[in-house]
Amino acid sequence: MRLAMHADLSNAPGVRVRLAALVLGSVLPLAAIGVFLIENLYATERRQLIDDTRARVRAITAALDREFDSTIVALQALGTSRMLEVGDLAGFHTRAHSALANMRADSIVLVGTDGALLMSTRRPFGQALPKLRSTPLLRRILASGQPGVSDLFIGPLSGDYIYSMGVPIRQGGSIVMTLNATATHAQLAQVLKVQGLPVNWRAALVDRNGLVAARSHAIEKFLAKEIPPALKARLAAHSEDAVESRTLDGIRVYTVFSRSASSGWSAIVGIPLDELTQGLYRSLRWLIAATVGALGIGLALAWRIGGQIASSVQALVEPAHALGQQARLAIPPLYFREANALGTALTRAGQDLHGARAARRESEERLALAASAARLGIWVRDLDSGALWTSPDWRVLFAFDPAHEVGIDDFMRRIHADDRAGVQAILAQALTTRQRYETEYRIELPDGNLRWIGSQGNVETDASGKARLLRGVSFDISTRRRSELDIEQMRKEVTHLARVALMGELTGAMAHELNQPLTSILSNAQAALRYLRQQPPRLDQVHAILADIVSEDERAGQIIERLRRLFDKRETLPQPVAIDTLVAEVAHLLRNDLINHGVILALDLGAGAAVVDADKVQLQQVLINLLINACDAMAERGKDDSLVLLRSAFGPERTVLLSVCDSGAGIAPAAMAQLFTPFFTTKASGMGLGLSICRNIAQAHGGRLWAENNAGPGATFYLSLPLRAPLP
Ligand code: ADP
């Protein structure tokens, strides 16, 4: 059975009660089955006994009939005597006396049809005899002509209760008298006796009036007493039956009776109910005793074993507590193997736990040491309660008092106002996505200084996936941030320096470039002076010359402006740059340099009107660098008709690809890996900064810069840039 999680467990029944219930549950059903079986057996036995008794009662009735019949037969034989025929009653008296000795009767009488006693063996012959007061048997014999048996009546001569059997005596075809034999209950007692009924049973023979004629017990008391009316009524209605009743001496019996068809007398046998149920009660008593005994032993065992189990379990409770509290376990020997096994397991678990705790403590200490050494601040935020736990290092990092806990609001206030919303947004997003986050923000220290904090954290969920904890580490990244800023600054400086260096290289070209318009301006100005000196001055010519001068001057101005822009230290914002225009401008700018190097620049502009978002001057710088390097590489090789191919084409994934392909010395395998490393150079007067700056510029534009040796002589440098996003 599973107990409900929140049920009051202290009210759960103990082992003893459970075991007692087990004993009751096992013994009582068995006892019930026993009762059922005993009752069944009793019912069968009782039925059997009653059936046997019916047969016995029938046998008694048959014996009674035989008793009557034997006397009647003897009377009939006696009735055929000649003495009766001739009227010799004196002689017949003697004859009857001697016949009586062989008959089961007390006297023999002759009764006249009017009821007068003609002769009785009880009296000497000749003595006066009384007349019968009531003559039911006589009337029956006269009416039927058949022998018969009377009911009980008081004998006129003996004065006792007797009964008589009579046969008709005929003369000349008609009945002239009846010959009767009388007997008392003593004769009938024999009939009951021979049946050998159990001594406690009651048996009786009753006449047609329901009067007791013979009885197994106390006949002298109950002779001629009427049987109980209910039984009498039953007797009248059925020739054979069984019924519960009470005997005349008050014993409750189960009565079985049978009536004789010939005499109308009945035999009754009563089995005392006590005797009938005695076996049942005895069996039940045994059963109850056995049940009580079994229950007693069972409950005693349940009490004892339950106590042992309870004490074994109880003995493990304390160690289980001790296990939780990391105390030493002391488990005494217990009563049961299983309990001892559990005890051993607890002890082992205690040892394992001890080891695990020690290991955890060690690892925690190491972690704390590492966190402290790395100046990591650890924090945990309980999302249910909103409580914030912070490590002392964290509080030092955020310039709080290390001895006091701080709340989430204190933390938020510490964040620089400009960064606060960002931090809140990142935390909220981490809670929604349940994903690890990383962020950097500034905090404002109480002294007004700023500190940069790096923070990483993740969300911990419970089994149902609900966010439970937010846990993370914070650390000081101010130094790194400062050096990043320094590096950025340095990068800018170096970029500028590189440009200045480029300017040096380009000065010749620029001088040459400017030379042209300046020479033209000079010669135009001299011509103008000449025209002005003429008389009259040729003002129309002067006018045309001045227009030329203005145009040349504008050209020179453009040249200077381009140079100025290239070397300007200012950052410019990205703007749309048409690739082909860019390439054309660079080609124009380097025109004279290339000629001086004896290099022919071929253009293959396949990118059409591709546009990128870029700082145009920076991209110019990259291309100029690559082209000058190409010139240097070819000069190194010392060939005259050197060719550089500058190509633009569309690359994969919305990119444009610019390539500068030379036929120079190519790149040595050892140099390939270091080309873009700052200060790597193979040139006597090189700075080794050009390519590293160019790669920085490419990356700042979301692009890439790389080099490959050609299949033939020379190398190719590739610059890939993302195309400008199309306008929606
Ligand atoms: P610098 O030109 O000052 O040496 P760079 O960073 O521009 O600095 O170039 C670094 C090195 O890369 C060069 O010294 C050279 O060895 C090599 N290099 C650059 N371009 C080429 C090229 N087109 N062919 C062969 N080597 C090259």
Boltz pocket constraint, residues with backbone or C-beta under 6 A from the ligand:
constraints:
  - pocket:
      binder: B
      contacts: [[A, 625], [A, 626], [A, 629], [A, 630], [A, 633], [A, 662], [A, 664], [A, 665], [A, 666], [A, 667], [A, 671], [A, 675], [A, 677], [A, 680], [A, 681], [A, 682], [A, 683], [A, 685], [A, 686], [A, 687], [A, 688], [A, 689], [A, 690], [A, 691], [A, 692], [A, 715]]
      max_distance: 6.0
